Amino acid sequence: MSEHFLDATGLKCPIPVLRARKAMKPLAMGDILEIHATDPSAELDFKNFCETTGHELISFQEQDDVLIMKIRKK
């Protein structure tokens, strides 16, 4: 298992989710993608993304107006 990073700060919906989808494709099962986003709709967008793709949203937090999400590839 390895961790990867995607900086989606400053991007508006749906770009953060589209970039995350692209970043997840080459990852191995069990790998984790950490995403930083500033779009206020990112929390709901990524919850929906995980529900539709089957990936696991393992953590979500806000720090200094940045949403930090970790998704495990399933």
Buried (B, 14 or more C-beta within 10 A) or exposed (E): EEEBEBEBBEBEBEEBBBBBBEBBEEBEEEBBBBBBBBBEBBBEBBEEBBEEBEBBBEEBEEEEEBBBBBBBBE
